[in-house]
Amino acid sequence: MNCSESSGTSPAPASSQTLRVDFYLDLICPWCWIGLRNLRAAWASLRLQHPELALETIWHANTLLPQIPAQGVPYQAFYEARLGGQRAVAMRRAQIRAVAESVDLSLNFESIATFPNSALACALVNAAQSTLEPEAMYQLVESIYCAFFSQGQDIGSTETLQALAQASGFSWDAAAPSPLQPSMDADHAGGVPHLVFNGQWPVTGAVPASELVRVMQQAVAATRLDSECKANA
């Protein structure tokens, strides 16, 4: 398991085209961590084909379950009630683990005692992107997921999040108002991870990196064609 993931985000050449991705996520969602790894792998693959590209990631972290108390609830009991018992929970975890292992993630569900309210973790991510460099932002998000899913830390705790923010180089005031996050794009019915490339090419779910590469290529080609049409108009 590798909690400190990197995909080689060297600067693009000066005459670069920027591919924008709006990444909608929740920090208590294992599929979002898997989706992040798939995005990183897809981006590394795309850069080999198009070294002139630069990637701009806009983070939209939103808590999916705002009704969870601030102190959280017992993790195992929450999922047994939600999914219908121990067997259903075990089956779901086995499914998630199998996919996670394919992207070098080890999920230690048994170490998690508390299902947190993720509002503070989401607020941290949304606030940090105005200060941190892109690679540092990726590593901060990775560190939050790793703290929760691999180490069993309580990411609803201000102290836990302050330590992760400090380690990333971000001075975070947990009491500061959280930046407002727009809702999902109008055509999206819900669910995370949800990615939108160049504002027009949406993907929902932790789809494989190969599928993300295909959509990213379409977004890049469409944007280039649009630019050429405007230039020749």
Residue, then its C-alpha position, 0 to 999 in steps of 0.5 A: m500500500n502506498c499512501s504517498e502517491s505521486s504521478g510525475t506532475s512536471p511542469a508543462p512546456a510554456s506553450s501548453q493547453t490547460l485541461r480543467v477537471d472539476f473533481y466532486l468528492d467526499l472524504i469518507c468515500p473510498w470510491c473517491w480515493i480510488g477515483l483520484r488514483n485513477l485520475r492520476a494514472a490517466w493524467a500520467s498516461l495522457r501526458l506521455q501522449h501530449p506533453e504540452l498539456a497542463l492539468e488544472t484541478i478544481w476541488h469540490a469537496n462536499t459532505l454527502l451525509p450532513q446529518i451525521p453528528a459532529q462527534g460521529v457515530p460508531y462505524q461498524a454499526f452505521y454500516e450494518a444499519r445502512l446495508g442490512g447486516q454484517r454479511a452485507v457489510a463484509m460483501r461490500r467491503a470485499q468488493i471495494r477492497a478488490v478494486a482498491e488493491s488494483v490501484d495500490l490502495s490497502l483499506n483497513f476498515e477494521s481499524i476505523a472506530t468512528f464514522p465522522n461528519s466530513a464537513l470539516a475535512c471537506a472545508l479543509v480541502n476547499a480552503a487549501q486549494s487557494t493556497l497550496e500548489p497543485e501537487a501539494m493539494y493532491q498529497l493533502v487529499e491523499s493524506i486525509y484518505c490515508a489517515f481515515f481508510s488506512q490508519g483509522q484516524d478520526i477525520g472529523s476531529t479538528e486536531t487530526l485535520q490540523a495536523l494533516a494541514q500542517a504537514s502539507g504546508f497549509s496554515w488552516d483556521a478550522a473556525a474560518p468560514s468554508p468557501l462556498q461550493p457550487s452544486m453538481d453540474a445540472d445534468h448530474a443526478g448525484g453521487v461521487p466521485h464525479l469529474v467534469f472535464n473542461g466544463q462539458w465532459p462528465v464522468t461519474g464513478a471510479v471508472p478505470a484510468s483507460e476510460l478517463v484517458r478516452v474522455m480526457q482526449q475527447a475534451v482536449a480535441a473538442t477544446r482545440l477544435d473550438s479554438e481553431c473555429k474561433a480563430n478562423a471565424 
